[in-house]
Amino acid sequence: MKTVNIDLGNRSYQIRIADGLLKQSEELAPWVSGKQVVIVTNDRIAPLFLDQVKQSLKGKQVFEIILSDGEHTKTLQTAEGIFDKLLAIPCDRKVTLIALGGGVIGDMVGFAAACYQRGVAFIQIPTTLLSQVDSSVGGKTAVNHPRGKNMIGAFYQPVRVIADTSSLQTLDDRQFASGVAEVIKYGLINDPEFFQWLEQDIELVIKKQPEALAYIIERSCINKARIVEQDEHESGIRALLNLGHTFGHAIEAGFGYGKWLHGEAVAIGMVMAAQMSRQLGWLSEASLARTKSLIKRASLPVEPFAGLTKEKMLELMKLDKKVEDGNLKLILLEDIGKAVVSSDYKEEVLDSVIDQFIVR
């Protein structure tokens, strides 16, 4: 069992990481304060894990909401459907919502919990690598808008995060690799030793070796926790966690949500950020090569892509949440393990990078 503490005063909570956690009722039931529990999941995850979670909640009034799987469901319309069902039950203020699934489920359920009766408790049970190392931690909740990803949401912390590493064995190679992108991100932004470990042992991760999985989840969560504790509402250094995301979110929105997996878009976004950093003279050629090599070894995209124009890419990037007073702030690299937030760059450098990555 590994435990990572998120220290946020009266909003503090623990992330619990181990194989087989969903079978241990003591990890879940004590964090449900009222009688009512609503488990929100999707039609891919429900057959795999819903019964296990319900078994851990004996003695509670357990309700379930099963949504369609996929990024396309992460909308205000779906959130409204969740509210409809909560009101139809009806659920009171002591209800606990449980997000059982990947990042889409976690973000939507967190958003619903933040809004329902102005805030009710929720528990994250992430079942994908991406959600276990990133989206379930730190309290960012949101739904997508056709013009931008995660543009409608709230900062709202869970009361507990339960990461059962055995759930990762159910992921296909593409979904798993998508999560590895966020793991690599932590090495790039502030943990060069972790990046070196990944360079040496990425094959153990790809093979889903249990000890390697537990290690990368714990190390990623520790990295994120220390940043979130300093900047819960992203007014400063928390923006570093968005390395690759401004490029990546534009790709996701431009192609239509779900065509690119989130981690795939972030991966190519990190390569683009590294390339831009190199052209600005901040990042060495050797560090750029190491970044591209590790991302490629993780079966993630590093090459130019077709299907989006430079003009559309720039338009979508300028809708990013890091635009302030008309200036787009990007997360760039001075070295492996040293990311910076900057708007101190020439527009022609950004144009050049996008030109290099979009096939006409």
LUMPAKE-58192 format. One line per 2 residues: number of its first residue (from 1); for each residue x, y, z of C-alpha. Coordinates in Angstrom, 1 decimal. Layout:
residues N
NUM = X/Y/Z | ...;
end
This chain:
residues 360
1 = 0.0/0.0/0.0 | 1.3/3.4/-0.9;
3 = -0.3/6.6/0.4 | 0.1/10.2/-0.9;
5 = -1.2/13.0/1.3 | -2.7/16.1/-0.3;
7 = -2.3/18.9/2.3 | -5.0/21.5/1.7;
9 = -6.1/22.3/5.3 | -9.7/21.3/5.8;
11 = -9.8/20.0/2.2 | -6.9/17.6/2.7;
13 = -7.3/14.0/1.6 | -5.3/10.9/0.8;
15 = -4.6/9.0/-2.4 | -4.4/5.3/-1.7;
17 = -2.5/3.1/-4.2 | -2.3/-0.7/-4.3;
19 = -3.4/-3.8/-6.2 | -6.8/-5.0/-5.2;
21 = -8.1/-1.9/-3.4 | -11.6/-2.2/-4.8;
23 = -12.1/-5.4/-2.8 | -11.2/-3.7/0.5;
25 = -14.4/-2.1/1.9 | -12.5/-0.3/4.6;
27 = -10.9/1.9/1.9 | -14.2/3.2/0.7;
29 = -17.1/2.9/3.2 | -15.7/5.1/6.0;
31 = -15.6/8.0/3.5 | -19.3/7.9/2.8;
33 = -20.8/10.1/5.6 | -24.5/9.9/4.7;
35 = -26.8/7.0/3.7 | -27.0/7.8/0.0;
37 = -24.3/6.9/-2.5 | -24.5/7.5/-6.3;
39 = -21.9/5.7/-8.4 | -21.4/7.3/-11.8;
41 = -19.6/5.2/-14.3 | -19.8/4.2/-18.0;
43 = -20.9/1.2/-20.0 | -17.3/0.0/-20.5;
45 = -16.3/0.2/-16.8 | -19.6/-0.9/-15.2;
47 = -19.3/-4.6/-16.2 | -15.7/-4.7/-14.9;
49 = -15.9/-3.0/-11.5 | -19.4/-1.8/-10.5;
51 = -20.3/-4.9/-8.5 | -17.0/-4.8/-6.6;
53 = -17.7/-1.2/-5.5 | -21.3/-1.9/-4.6;
55 = -20.2/-4.8/-2.4 | -18.0/-2.4/-0.5;
57 = -21.0/-0.2/0.3 | -23.3/-2.7/2.0;
59 = -25.7/-0.9/4.4 | -25.9/2.2/2.2;
61 = -28.6/3.3/-0.2 | -26.6/2.8/-3.5;
63 = -27.8/4.2/-6.8 | -26.0/4.0/-10.1;
65 = -25.8/6.2/-13.2 | -24.2/4.5/-16.3;
67 = -23.1/6.8/-19.1 | -21.8/6.1/-22.6;
69 = -18.0/5.8/-22.8 | -16.0/8.4/-24.5;
71 = -14.8/12.0/-24.5 | -17.8/13.1/-26.5;
73 = -20.0/12.6/-23.4 | -18.1/15.2/-21.4;
75 = -20.7/18.0/-21.9 | -23.1/20.2/-20.1;
77 = -25.9/18.1/-21.5 | -24.5/15.0/-19.8;
79 = -24.0/16.9/-16.5 | -27.6/18.1/-16.7;
81 = -28.6/14.4/-17.0 | -26.7/13.6/-13.9;
83 = -28.5/16.4/-12.0 | -31.9/15.2/-13.3;
85 = -31.2/11.7/-11.8 | -29.9/13.1/-8.5;
87 = -33.1/15.2/-8.2 | -35.3/12.3/-9.2;
89 = -34.0/10.0/-6.5 | -34.1/12.6/-4.6;
91 = -30.6/13.0/-3.1 | -30.0/15.3/-0.1;
93 = -26.9/17.3/0.8 | -25.3/14.3/2.6;
95 = -25.2/12.2/-0.6 | -21.7/11.0/-1.8;
97 = -21.0/10.8/-5.5 | -18.4/8.2/-6.6;
99 = -16.6/8.7/-9.9 | -15.8/5.2/-11.2;
101 = -13.8/5.4/-14.4 | -11.3/7.4/-16.3;
103 = -10.7/11.1/-16.6 | -14.0/11.9/-18.4;
105 = -16.0/10.3/-15.6 | -13.9/11.9/-12.9;
107 = -14.1/15.4/-14.4 | -17.8/15.2/-14.9;
109 = -18.7/13.7/-11.5 | -16.4/16.2/-9.8;
111 = -18.2/19.1/-11.6 | -21.6/17.6/-10.7;
113 = -20.6/17.3/-7.1 | -19.3/20.9/-7.0;
115 = -22.6/22.2/-8.4 | -25.3/19.9/-6.8;
117 = -26.9/21.8/-3.9 | -23.8/24.0/-4.0;
119 = -21.4/21.1/-3.2 | -21.6/17.5/-2.0;
121 = -18.9/15.0/-1.2 | -17.3/12.9/-3.9;
123 = -14.8/10.1/-4.1 | -12.5/9.4/-7.1;
125 = -12.0/5.8/-8.1 | -9.8/6.2/-11.2;
127 = -9.5/3.1/-13.4 | -7.1/4.4/-16.1;
129 = -3.4/5.3/-15.8 | -4.1/8.8/-17.0;
131 = -6.7/9.4/-14.3 | -4.7/7.7/-11.6;
133 = -1.6/9.9/-12.2 | -3.3/13.1/-13.1;
135 = -6.9/14.0/-13.6 | -8.2/12.4/-10.3;
137 = -5.7/14.4/-8.2 | -5.9/18.1/-7.5;
139 = -9.5/19.0/-7.7 | -9.9/20.2/-11.3;
141 = -13.4/19.4/-12.6 | -14.9/20.4/-15.9;
143 = -16.9/19.6/-19.0 | -15.9/20.5/-22.5;
145 = -17.4/23.2/-24.8 | -17.3/22.7/-28.6;
147 = -14.8/25.7/-28.8 | -12.5/24.5/-26.0;
149 = -11.7/21.7/-23.6 | -12.4/22.0/-19.9;
151 = -13.7/25.6/-20.3 | -16.6/25.1/-17.9;
153 = -15.8/23.8/-14.5 | -14.7/24.3/-10.9;
155 = -11.9/23.6/-8.5 | -13.4/21.1/-6.1;
157 = -11.5/18.5/-4.1 | -12.5/14.9/-3.6;
159 = -12.6/13.4/-0.1 | -10.5/10.4/-1.2;
161 = -8.8/8.9/-4.2 | -8.6/5.1/-4.5;
163 = -6.2/3.9/-7.2 | -6.4/0.2/-7.7;
165 = -3.5/-0.7/-10.0 | -5.1/-4.0/-11.0;
167 = -7.7/-2.0/-13.0 | -4.9/-1.0/-15.4;
169 = -4.6/-4.6/-16.7 | -7.9/-4.0/-18.4;
171 = -6.6/-1.2/-20.6 | -5.7/-1.6/-24.2;
173 = -2.3/-0.5/-25.4 | -3.5/2.8/-26.8;
175 = -5.4/3.8/-23.6 | -2.4/2.8/-21.4;
177 = 0.1/4.7/-23.5 | -2.2/7.8/-23.3;
179 = -1.6/7.7/-19.5 | 2.1/7.3/-19.9;
181 = 2.2/10.7/-21.6 | 1.2/12.4/-18.3;
183 = 3.8/10.3/-16.4 | 6.5/11.6/-18.7;
185 = 5.2/15.1/-18.2 | 6.2/15.1/-14.5;
187 = 9.8/14.2/-15.3 | 10.0/17.0/-17.8;
189 = 8.5/19.7/-15.7 | 10.3/19.3/-12.4;
191 = 11.7/15.7/-11.7 | 14.8/15.0/-13.9;
193 = 15.7/11.9/-11.8 | 12.3/10.5/-12.6;
195 = 12.8/11.2/-16.3 | 16.1/9.3/-16.1;
197 = 14.3/6.3/-14.4 | 11.7/6.3/-17.2;
199 = 14.5/6.3/-19.8 | 16.0/3.2/-18.2;
201 = 12.9/1.3/-17.3 | 10.1/2.4/-19.6;
203 = 9.8/-1.2/-20.9 | 8.7/-2.3/-17.3;
205 = 6.0/0.3/-17.4 | 4.8/-0.7/-20.9;
207 = 4.7/-4.4/-19.7 | 2.5/-3.2/-16.8;
209 = 4.9/-4.7/-14.2 | 3.0/-4.2/-10.9;
211 = 5.9/-2.7/-8.9 | 6.7/-0.3/-11.8;
213 = 3.1/0.7/-12.0 | 2.8/1.4/-8.3;
215 = 6.1/3.4/-8.4 | 5.1/5.7/-11.4;
217 = 1.7/6.4/-9.9 | 3.1/7.3/-6.5;
219 = 5.9/9.4/-7.9 | 3.5/11.2/-10.3;
221 = 1.0/11.9/-7.5 | 3.7/13.2/-5.2;
223 = 4.9/15.6/-7.9 | 1.4/16.8/-8.5;
225 = 0.5/17.0/-4.9 | 3.5/19.3/-4.0;
227 = 2.5/21.7/-6.8 | -1.2/21.7/-6.0;
229 = -0.5/22.3/-2.3 | 1.4/25.5/-3.3;
231 = -1.2/26.7/-5.9 | -4.6/25.0/-5.6;
233 = -6.4/27.4/-8.0 | -3.7/27.7/-10.7;
235 = -2.7/31.3/-10.1 | 1.0/30.5/-10.5;
237 = 3.2/27.4/-10.6 | 0.3/25.0/-11.1;
239 = 0.2/26.1/-14.7 | 3.4/24.1/-15.2;
241 = 1.3/20.9/-15.0 | -0.1/22.0/-18.4;
243 = 3.1/21.3/-20.3 | 1.9/20.2/-23.8;
245 = -1.7/20.9/-23.0 | -2.2/24.1/-24.9;
247 = -1.1/22.5/-28.1 | -2.8/19.3/-27.2;
249 = -6.2/20.7/-26.3 | -6.3/22.6/-29.6;
251 = -5.6/19.3/-31.4 | -8.4/17.5/-29.4;
253 = -10.9/20.3/-30.1 | -9.8/20.8/-33.7;
255 = -10.2/17.1/-34.7 | -13.4/16.6/-32.6;
257 = -13.2/15.2/-29.0 | -12.3/11.5/-29.0;
259 = -10.5/11.3/-32.3 | -7.2/11.9/-30.5;
261 = -6.9/10.5/-26.9 | -6.0/13.2/-24.4;
263 = -2.6/11.7/-23.7 | -1.8/11.3/-27.4;
265 = -2.5/15.0/-27.9 | -0.5/16.0/-24.9;
267 = 2.4/13.9/-26.1 | 2.7/15.6/-29.4;
269 = 2.0/18.9/-27.6 | 5.0/18.3/-25.3;
271 = 7.2/17.6/-28.4 | 6.0/20.9/-29.9;
273 = 6.7/22.7/-26.7 | 10.2/21.2/-26.6;
275 = 10.8/22.1/-30.3 | 9.7/25.7/-29.6;
277 = 12.0/25.8/-26.5 | 14.9/24.6/-28.7;
279 = 14.1/27.3/-31.4 | 14.1/30.0/-28.7;
281 = 17.6/28.8/-27.6 | 16.4/27.6/-24.2;
283 = 16.6/23.8/-24.6 | 19.6/21.9/-25.9;
285 = 19.4/19.7/-29.0 | 20.4/16.7/-26.8;
287 = 17.5/17.3/-24.4 | 15.1/17.7/-27.3;
289 = 16.2/14.4/-28.7 | 15.9/12.7/-25.3;
291 = 12.3/14.1/-25.0 | 11.2/12.8/-28.4;
293 = 12.9/9.5/-27.9 | 11.2/8.7/-24.6;
295 = 7.8/9.8/-25.9 | 8.2/7.6/-29.0;
297 = 9.4/4.6/-27.0 | 6.1/4.9/-25.1;
299 = 4.2/4.4/-28.4 | 3.0/8.0/-28.4;
301 = 3.0/10.4/-31.4 | 6.0/12.6/-32.1;
303 = 5.6/13.1/-35.9 | 3.8/15.8/-37.9;
305 = 0.1/15.2/-38.5 | -2.5/16.1/-41.1;
307 = -6.1/17.3/-40.8 | -5.8/20.7/-39.1;
309 = -4.8/24.1/-40.5 | -2.3/26.3/-38.8;
311 = -4.9/29.1/-38.7 | -7.4/26.8/-36.9;
313 = -4.7/25.6/-34.5 | -3.8/29.1/-33.5;
315 = -7.4/30.1/-33.2 | -8.1/27.3/-30.8;
317 = -4.9/27.8/-28.8 | -5.9/31.4/-28.2;
319 = -9.1/30.2/-26.5 | -6.9/28.5/-23.9;
321 = -7.5/29.3/-20.2 | -3.9/30.6/-20.0;
323 = -4.7/33.6/-22.2 | -4.4/36.8/-20.0;
325 = -5.0/40.3/-21.4 | -4.7/38.8/-24.9;
327 = -1.3/37.2/-24.3 | -1.1/33.4/-24.6;
329 = 1.2/31.9/-21.9 | 2.9/28.7/-22.9;
331 = 4.6/26.1/-20.7 | 8.1/25.7/-22.2;
333 = 11.4/24.0/-21.2 | 14.7/25.3/-20.2;
335 = 16.0/21.8/-19.5 | 14.6/18.4/-18.7;
337 = 13.1/18.9/-15.3 | 12.9/22.7/-15.6;
339 = 9.7/24.0/-17.1 | 8.7/27.7/-17.2;
341 = 5.5/29.6/-17.9 | 6.2/32.3/-20.5;
343 = 4.6/34.7/-22.9 | 8.1/36.1/-23.7;
345 = 8.4/34.7/-27.2 | 8.0/35.9/-30.8;
347 = 4.8/35.0/-32.6 | 6.8/33.9/-35.6;
349 = 8.5/31.2/-33.5 | 5.2/29.8/-32.5;
351 = 4.0/30.0/-36.1 | 7.1/28.2/-37.3;
353 = 6.7/25.3/-34.8 | 3.0/24.8/-35.8;
355 = 4.1/24.9/-39.5 | 6.6/22.1/-38.8;
357 = 4.0/19.8/-37.2 | 1.0/20.3/-39.6;
359 = 1.1/18.4/-42.9 | -0.6/20.4/-45.6;
end
